[in-house]
Amino acid sequence: MSVQIDLSNKTALVMGVANGRSLGWAIAEQLLTAGCRVGFSYQGERLKGELDKLLKDREGVWTQQADATSEEDLSALFARTKEEFGGLDYLVHAIAYAPRNAMEGRFVDTTPEDWNTSLHVSAYSLVAICRHAEPLFREGSSVVSLTYHASQQVVPKYNVMGVAKAALEAATRYLAADFGSREIRINTISAGPMRTIAARSIPGFGGLYDKGARNAAFGRNATSQEVGKLALFLLSDLGSGVTGQTMYVDAGLSIMTVKED
Ligand code: NAP
């Protein structure tokens, strides 16, 4: 079910759509359905074909390559955003990465290189992106990113990614304070486990997903469409007054003690 909301005079930039299962795509679909004009950035040419396929019959969309850790790419991306839209109402950060070996062993063995890469891509990029976007933001502009409960509790194998998500959540609060005087809102959505490319690269994700479905209050995992709907609420004026928050959409998984292993 899609929510009836008119965003036909609004503009959005969605960063981090790898394919139709991406949480960034679930959010983009809600924005497009609401009539929003949407630009997309992708990291590398490798997955551009997937994005092009998703956007084939969509009007008024555009795409641009941008590695979220490259100042040069971000400058070019926001120059393009200015050229296409003039200003920016909504920004979606759906980007995370940790080297696989950092998620296989013990957390204590995390190398400085893996720590820096993971924190840079998955947390600092939100700060850099907001700085680049600032001149384009309007009063009432809104940013959402995606986080995960491993920031709050130890989830086996998440290791440095759990730390990166904790940093992302804290950065959300500091950015919300910086931008608050213009009533620009920054929030992060804590999603339950969803089958995406990024998730599949986490060792043991299949077991975690199945256990999540058994243990959640709903007896199932949340869906990417539910993430999209919460994002639509937070991005649009429905979420006015909400900033600096980590909001859960996990079918009630994080509130439960473990019923079953
Ligand atoms: P996804 O479809 O694989 O999306 C992750 C995106 O991040 C990809 O488009 C990837 O691009 C991009 N990315 C990685 N490094 C980048 C960089 N340096 N610059 C620009 N883009 C980069 O997986 P997803 O699960 O939807 O992930 C989206 C967000 O949701 C992430 O923050 C993730 O941690 C969060 N999340 C996911 C779950 C879950 O269970 N799936 C739960 C909670 C939160 P490439 O494909 O080109 O590398």
Residues whose N, C-alpha, C, O or C-beta is under 5 A from the ligand:
A	BS01	NAP	G16 V17 A18 N19 R21 S22 L23 G24 Q43 G44 L47 A66 D67 A68 T69 A94 I95 A96 Y97 V121 L146 T147 Y148 A191 G192 P193 M194 T196 I197 A198 A199
